[in-house]
Amino acid sequence: MEEARKKARYSRLFAQIQELLSKSDDPDARMATVVAVLHNKMEYYYWTGFYLLVGGELTVHTYQGPLACQVLEQHTGVCWAGIDRKTTVIVPDVHVFDGHIACDSASRSEIVVPIKNGPGKITGVLDVDSRSLNSFDATDAEWLEKIVDLIYPGK
C-alpha cells in the first residue's frame, strides 16, 4: 500500500476506533473492537489478535483469522520478543526470525506491539501477521501503538 494512502487509512481507522471505544471502558470489549476493525479494514492483515500474559504464560485472547497457538513458549518467538524488549517488533520475514513460532505456515511477516495497562505494566501484545513479506513498517508501528494505547482508558 502506498505510504500516504496507508497513513490516511490509519488516521481514519484511529478516529473510528476511538469513537467506538468511547462506549465501554472494558479492556476485553475494547480489544475485540480493535481486532474487528483492523482485521476487516486492512487488506494485508492475515491474522490479527491479542496475546495476554496470564499466570506467566502468553495466552491467545481475542483474535480474527485462522486458528492460533493457544499458549506461546516462554521467551521464544516474535510475541515474546515484543514483551522481553518492551518495544514494537517488526519482522519482514518470519521464517528467518530466530525462534519464530509457526502457528500458521502461511504467515510471512509480522508486527507485535506491547500493551500496557493503566499503571504502565506490559500485559500482552497486539500481534498482526501478513501472508506477504515486508508488509509492516514504521507507519504501521506508529499507528498501531496509538491504537493499542486506547485499550486502557485513562492510562
C-alpha positions in Angstrom: 0.0 0.0 0.0 1.3 3.4 -0.9 2.6 5.3 2.2 0.4 8.4 2.0 -2.7 6.2 1.5 -1.7 3.9 4.4 -1.3 6.9 6.7 -4.6 8.3 5.7 -6.3 5.0 6.2 -4.8 4.6 9.7 -5.9 8.1 10.6 -9.5 7.3 9.6 -9.4 4.0 11.5 -7.9 5.6 14.6 -10.8 8.1 14.7 -13.3 5.3 14.1 -11.8 3.1 16.8 -11.6 6.0 19.3 -15.3 6.7 18.8 -16.3 3.0 19.1 -14.2 2.6 22.3 -16.0 5.5 23.9 -18.9 3.2 24.6 -17.1 0.9 27.1 -14.1 1.0 29.5 -13.9 -2.8 29.5 -10.5 -3.8 28.1 -11.9 -7.1 26.6 -14.6 -5.2 24.7 -12.1 -2.7 23.5 -9.7 -5.4 22.3 -12.5 -7.2 20.4 -13.4 -4.0 18.7 -9.8 -3.1 17.8 -9.3 -6.6 16.3 -12.6 -6.5 14.3 -11.9 -3.1 12.8 -8.3 -3.6 11.9 -8.7 -7.2 10.6 -11.6 -6.2 8.3 -10.2 -2.8 7.1 -6.6 -3.6 6.4 -6.4 -6.0 3.4 -2.9 -7.2 4.1 -3.7 -8.3 7.7 -4.0 -12.1 7.7 -4.2 -12.8 11.5 -5.0 -10.0 14.0 -5.2 -10.6 17.7 -4.1 -10.2 21.2 -1.9 -12.5 23.3 -2.1 -11.7 27.1 0.1 -12.6 30.0 -1.8 -15.0 32.2 0.0 -16.6 35.0 3.3 -16.0 33.4 2.2 -17.6 30.1 1.4 -15.8 26.9 -2.1 -17.0 26.0 -4.2 -16.2 23.0 -7.1 -13.8 23.6 -9.4 -12.0 21.1 -8.4 -12.6 17.5 -9.6 -13.0 13.9 -8.0 -15.1 11.3 -7.0 -18.8 11.2 -6.6 -20.9 14.3 -4.0 -19.6 16.7 -1.5 -21.2 19.0 -3.2 -21.1 22.4 0.0 -20.7 24.5 3.3 -19.5 23.2 6.5 -21.0 24.5 8.1 -18.6 27.0 10.7 -16.1 25.7 10.5 -17.6 22.2 9.1 -16.0 19.0 8.1 -12.6 17.9 5.4 -12.0 20.6 7.7 -12.8 23.4 10.4 -10.6 21.7 7.9 -7.6 22.0 7.4 -8.3 25.7 11.1 -9.0 26.5 12.3 -6.0 24.6 9.4 -3.8 25.8 9.0 -2.3 22.3 7.3 -2.9 19.0 8.9 -5.6 16.8 8.6 -5.6 13.0 9.7 -8.9 11.3 9.9 -8.6 7.5 10.3 -12.4 7.1 9.2 -14.6 10.0 10.9 -17.7 8.5 14.3 -16.1 9.2 13.4 -14.8 12.7 15.3 -16.9 15.3 12.9 -18.8 17.4 9.8 -18.0 15.3 6.7 -19.9 16.4 4.9 -21.0 13.3 1.2 -21.2 14.3 0.3 -20.9 10.7 2.8 -21.5 7.9 1.0 -19.0 5.6 2.2 -16.1 7.8 5.2 -14.4 6.2 5.7 -11.1 8.1 4.6 -9.9 11.4 4.4 -6.9 13.8 3.9 -7.1 17.5 3.0 -4.1 19.7 3.2 -4.4 23.6 0.1 -3.5 25.5 0.4 -1.6 28.8 -2.3 -1.3 31.4 -3.1 1.8 33.5 0.0 1.6 35.7 2.2 1.1 32.6 2.8 -2.7 33.1 3.1 -4.8 30.0 0.1 -7.1 30.0 0.4 -8.6 26.5 0.8 -7.8 22.8 -1.2 -6.9 19.7 0.0 -9.4 17.1 -0.6 -8.9 13.3 0.5 -11.3 10.6 0.5 -11.0 6.9 0.8 -13.5 4.1 3.3 -11.3 2.3 6.9 -10.5 3.1 7.8 -7.0 4.3 4.2 -5.9 5.0 4.8 -3.8 8.0 6.8 -0.6 8.5 7.3 2.4 10.8 3.8 3.7 9.7 2.1 0.5 10.9 4.1 0.7 14.2 3.3 4.3 14.8 -0.5 3.9 14.3 -0.8 0.5 16.0 1.0 1.9 19.0 -1.5 4.8 19.1 -4.4 2.3 18.8 -3.1 0.0 21.5 -2.8 3.0 23.8 -6.6 3.3 23.6 -7.2 -0.2 25.2 -6.8 1.0 28.8 -8.7 4.3 29.2 -7.1 7.0 31.4 -3.7 5.5 31.1 
